[in-house]
Amino acid sequence: MATLWFCLVAFMLATYVVLDGFDLGAGALAPLVARTSEERDAVLRSIGPVWDGNEVWLVAAGGTLYFAFPALYAASLSGFYLPLMIVLWLLIGRGVSIELRHRVDHPVWQRFWDSIFFVSSLLLAIFYGAALGNVVRGVPLDAHGRFFLPLWSDFSLGPPSGILDWYTLLAGVAALAALALHGALWLTLKVEGAVGERARHLAGALSWLVVATTALLTLASLATQPQIAQSVAARPWGAVFPLIAVLGLVGIVFYRSRRRDGHAFLASCAYIAGMLTAVAFGLYPYVLPARPASELGLTATAVAAPVHGLWVGLAWWIPGMLLAAGYFTYVYRSFRGKVSPASKRISSSP
């Protein structure tokens, strides 16, 4: 059961990044693709109907993590206290900026909230990548499963370790590049006129940046975390996950060049899902590796809740996910079509 819940949590986190990733990317690119108030408004309207629904997956994944792996939740919440508080404030700032921008029809007011939206989206993408980098690298767990990390030390892998070092910063930059590309492909798909065309051109440059950062991060991860190579050697079938990511990258380049925007966006979804599932596969059975004493790492079996509770949770998780999938389908079908900067409405689907 611990392995099943490990897979379910990984699935929920990957779903969150795929769904919320494009509106984070759109926010990070907003100053580059939108040059007038109407164009900035179009960027917001392209994500406005779905962004809060996308973040439900983050809440659900956090709740599932707490239920299925309570010891991991306790260790992570205390050890990553400072960056988690930063992420919380960034999430609040981003949500508030989307909701308050239209409350006052004044350029200064709107510019202020546009800036908050941009900065929050940009920093969230970087912090999410750095957080994943910390999990892959490992943290200095003690014999009681506890740790604490400062925001940074000397930017080396340690000891002493910090939340930010050269590897986690590389992971943050790679995440920003990937989510910016994801957002550019979404804006190309959803926004008409100059905004969509600027996003299309940016996606071309970003796709090659993502290829480069993916290659660098993959090599750095293999050098930093030996567990990844060991997992692939023990279970060669797991190579399917990085293969999905590679095919997703190829699909992005191929479909974007042929202006098949929907296919290019789906290829981006496949790339992100492939990368995240490859990380989960590479780390298993660890949910939080330890560094430098790898034997102190937390495994899924060691930190899982009692088996009876996991079975009861599964009985509730299945209908909950069916409801979430139904809501997801309804919202995205209801708001399909393109956004026009000249209009306050979403145009009908062709």
C-alpha positions in Angstrom: 0.0 0.0 0.0 2.9 2.4 0.7 4.1 2.0 -2.9 0.5 2.7 -4.2 0.2 5.8 -2.2 3.7 6.9 -3.3 2.5 6.6 -6.9 -0.8 8.5 -6.1 1.0 11.4 -4.5 3.4 11.6 -7.4 0.5 11.6 -9.8 -1.3 14.4 -8.0 1.8 16.6 -7.8 2.6 16.0 -11.5 -1.1 16.9 -12.3 -0.8 20.1 -10.3 2.4 21.2 -12.0 1.0 20.4 -15.5 -2.2 22.4 -14.8 -1.0 25.2 -12.7 2.3 25.4 -14.5 0.9 27.1 -17.6 -0.7 29.9 -15.6 2.5 30.4 -13.6 4.4 30.5 -17.0 1.9 33.0 -18.4 2.3 35.2 -15.4 6.1 35.1 -15.7 5.9 36.0 -19.4 3.2 38.7 -19.0 5.5 41.7 -19.3 7.1 40.3 -22.5 3.9 39.4 -24.3 1.5 42.1 -23.1 2.3 45.7 -23.7 -1.0 47.5 -23.1 -3.6 47.3 -20.4 -6.0 45.4 -22.7 -3.3 42.9 -23.5 -2.4 42.3 -19.9 -6.1 41.9 -19.2 -6.3 39.2 -22.0 -3.5 37.3 -20.3 -5.4 37.2 -17.1 -8.6 36.3 -18.7 -6.9 33.3 -20.4 -6.2 31.8 -17.0 -8.9 33.5 -14.9 -11.6 30.8 -15.2 -9.2 27.9 -14.3 -6.2 29.1 -12.2 -8.0 28.5 -8.8 -9.3 25.1 -9.9 -5.7 24.2 -10.9 -4.5 25.0 -7.4 -7.0 22.6 -5.9 -4.6 19.9 -6.9 -1.9 21.4 -4.7 -4.2 21.5 -1.7 -5.3 17.9 -2.4 -1.7 16.7 -2.8 -0.7 18.3 0.4 -3.7 16.7 2.2 -2.9 13.3 0.7 0.8 13.6 1.7 -0.3 14.4 5.3 -2.6 11.5 5.4 -0.5 8.8 3.7 3.0 9.8 4.9 2.6 11.8 8.2 6.2 11.4 9.2 7.4 12.8 5.9 5.0 15.7 6.3 6.2 16.5 9.8 9.9 16.4 8.8 9.4 18.5 5.6 7.2 21.1 7.2 9.7 21.8 10.0 12.9 21.5 7.9 11.6 23.6 5.0 9.7 26.0 7.2 11.2 29.2 5.7 10.8 28.4 2.0 7.3 27.1 2.7 6.3 30.4 4.2 7.8 32.2 1.2 5.8 30.0 -1.1 2.7 30.6 0.9 3.1 34.4 0.7 3.8 34.1 -3.1 0.6 32.1 -3.6 -1.4 34.6 -1.6 0.1 37.5 -3.5 -0.6 35.9 -6.9 -4.2 35.0 -6.0 -4.9 38.5 -4.6 -3.4 40.2 -7.6 -5.7 38.3 -10.0 -8.8 39.1 -7.9 -8.0 42.7 -7.1 -6.7 44.0 -10.4 -10.1 44.9 -11.8 -11.6 46.3 -8.6 -10.3 49.8 -9.3 -10.2 51.2 -12.9 -7.0 53.2 -12.5 -3.7 52.6 -14.3 -1.5 52.9 -11.2 -3.7 50.4 -9.3 -3.7 47.9 -12.2 0.1 48.3 -12.8 0.8 47.6 -9.1 -1.2 44.3 -9.2 0.2 43.4 -12.6 3.7 43.6 -11.0 2.7 41.5 -8.0 1.3 38.9 -10.4 4.5 38.8 -12.5 6.9 38.7 -9.5 4.8 36.0 -7.7 4.5 33.8 -10.8 8.3 34.1 -11.6 9.5 33.4 -8.0 7.0 30.5 -7.5 8.4 28.8 -10.6 11.9 29.1 -9.3 11.1 28.1 -5.8 9.1 25.0 -7.0 12.2 23.9 -9.0 14.5 24.6 -6.1 12.2 22.6 -3.8 12.3 19.6 -6.1 16.1 20.0 -6.3 16.3 19.8 -2.6 14.4 16.5 -2.6 16.5 15.0 -5.3 19.8 16.2 -3.7 18.8 15.0 -0.2 18.8 16.8 3.1 20.8 16.4 6.3 18.4 14.1 8.2 19.4 13.0 11.7 18.7 9.7 13.3 15.2 11.0 14.4 14.2 12.0 10.9 14.6 15.7 11.5 16.6 18.4 9.7 16.9 22.1 9.3 18.3 24.1 6.4 19.2 27.7 6.2 18.2 29.6 3.0 21.8 29.3 1.8 25.3 28.6 3.1 28.2 28.8 0.6 26.2 27.6 -2.4 28.0 24.3 -2.4 26.4 20.9 -1.9 27.7 20.9 1.6 28.1 20.2 4.4 26.8 22.6 5.6 23.9 22.4 3.2 21.5 25.2 2.3 18.2 25.3 0.5 19.9 27.2 -2.3 23.1 25.9 -3.8 24.4 25.5 -7.3 22.3 22.4 -8.0 19.0 23.7 -6.5 19.5 27.0 -8.4 20.0 25.0 -11.6 16.8 23.1 -10.8 15.0 26.5 -10.2 16.2 27.9 -13.5 15.2 24.8 -15.4 11.8 24.9 -13.8 11.3 28.5 -14.7 12.3 27.8 -18.3 10.0 24.8 -18.6 7.0 26.6 -17.1 7.6 29.7 -19.1 7.6 27.5 -22.3 4.4 25.8 -21.0 2.8 29.3 -20.4 3.9 30.6 -23.8 2.3 27.6 -25.5 -0.9 28.2 -23.5 -1.0 31.8 -24.5 -0.4 30.9 -28.2 -3.3 28.5 -27.9 -5.7 30.8 -26.0 -5.1 34.4 -26.9 -5.7 36.0 -30.3 -3.8 38.8 -32.0 -0.4 40.2 -31.0 -0.2 38.6 -27.6 -0.6 35.1 -29.1 2.0 35.8 -31.8 4.6 37.2 -29.3 4.0 34.1 -27.2 4.6 31.9 -30.3 7.9 33.6 -31.0 9.0 33.3 -27.3 8.1 29.6 -27.3 10.5 29.0 -30.2 13.5 30.4 -28.2 12.3 28.9 -24.9 12.0 25.4 -26.4 15.8 25.3 -27.1 16.5 26.8 -23.7 14.5 24.0 -22.1 16.4 21.4 -24.1 19.7 22.8 -22.8 18.6 23.1 -19.2 17.0 19.6 -19.2 20.3 18.1 -20.4 22.3 20.0 -17.8 19.9 19.2 -15.0 19.8 15.5 -15.9 23.6 15.2 -15.9 23.8 17.1 -12.6 21.1 15.0 -11.0 22.9 11.7 -12.0 26.1 13.1 -10.5 24.4 14.4 -7.3 22.0 11.6 -6.5 23.4 8.0 -7.0 19.9 6.5 -6.2 18.6 7.6 -9.6 21.1 5.4 -11.5 20.6 2.6 -9.1 16.8 2.7 -9.6 17.1 2.6 -13.4 19.6 -0.3 -13.2 17.4 -2.3 -10.9 14.2 -1.6 -12.9 15.0 -0.8 -16.6 11.4 -0.5 -17.5 11.4 2.9 -15.7 13.2 4.3 -18.7 9.8 4.9 -20.2 9.4 8.0 -18.0 12.4 10.0 -19.3 11.4 8.7 -22.7 8.0 10.4 -22.4 9.8 13.7 -21.5 12.1 13.4 -24.5 9.2 12.7 -26.8 7.4 15.6 -25.3 10.3 17.9 -26.1 10.5 16.6 -29.6 6.8 17.1 -30.0 7.0 20.7 -28.8 9.6 21.6 -31.4 7.8 19.6 -34.2 4.3 20.8 -33.6 5.2 24.4 -32.8 7.0 24.8 -36.1 3.9 23.6 -37.9 1.6 25.9 -35.9 -0.4 23.1 -34.4 -0.8 24.9 -31.1 -3.0 22.3 -29.4 -0.7 19.5 -30.1 2.4 21.5 -29.0 0.7 22.3 -25.7 -0.2 18.7 -25.1 3.5 17.8 -25.9 4.5 20.3 -23.2 2.2 18.5 -20.7 3.8 15.2 -21.6 7.3 16.7 -21.1 6.5 18.0 -17.6 4.7 14.8 -16.6 7.6 12.7 -17.9 10.2 14.7 -16.0 8.4 14.6 -12.7 7.5 10.9 -12.9 11.1 10.1 -13.9 12.2 11.9 -10.7 9.7 10.0 -8.6 10.8 6.7 -10.2 14.5 7.5 -9.7 14.1 8.3 -6.0 11.9 5.4 -5.0 11.8 3.8 -2.4 12.9 7.1 -0.8 10.4 9.9 -0.3 13.1 12.1 1.2 16.8 11.1 0.6 19.4 12.0 3.2 22.7 13.6 2.5 25.5 12.8 3.2 24.4 9.8 5.3 22.2 8.1 2.7 21.1 5.3 5.1 19.1 7.9 7.1 16.8 8.7 4.2 13.1 8.3 4.7 11.5 5.5 2.7 7.9 5.2 1.7 7.4 2.1 3.8 9.0 3.6 6.9 6.9 6.8 6.9 3.6 5.5 5.7 0.4 5.5 7.8 -1.0 2.2 9.1 -2.2 -0.1 6.3 -5.8 -0.1 7.5 -5.9 3.7 7.3 -4.4 3.6 3.8 -7.2 1.3 2.7 -9.8 3.5 4.2 -8.2 6.5 2.6 -8.2 4.8 -0.8 -12.0 4.3 -0.5 -12.4 8.1 -0.1 -9.7 9.1 -2.6 -11.3 7.4 -5.6 -14.6 9.2 -5.5 -12.8 12.5 -4.6 -10.7 12.2 -7.7 -13.7 11.4 -9.8 -15.4 14.6 -8.6 -12.2 16.6 -9.3 -11.9 15.1 -12.8 -15.6 15.9 -13.5 -15.1 19.5 -12.3 -11.9 19.8 -14.3 -13.7 18.6 -17.5 -16.7 20.9 -16.9 -14.6 24.1 -16.4 -12.2 23.5 -19.3 -15.1 22.7 -21.7 -17.1 25.7 -20.5 -14.3 28.1 -21.1 -12.8 26.7 -24.3 -12.1 29.1 -27.1 -9.7 32.0 -27.6 -9.5 35.3 -25.6 -9.5 38.5 -27.6 -7.7 41.6 -26.1 -10.3 43.8 -27.8 -13.2 42.0 -26.0 -14.1 41.2 -22.5 -15.4 37.8 -23.4 -13.9 34.5 -24.5 -14.7 33.9 -28.2 -16.5 30.7 -29.0 -14.6 27.6 -29.9 -14.0 27.2 -33.7 
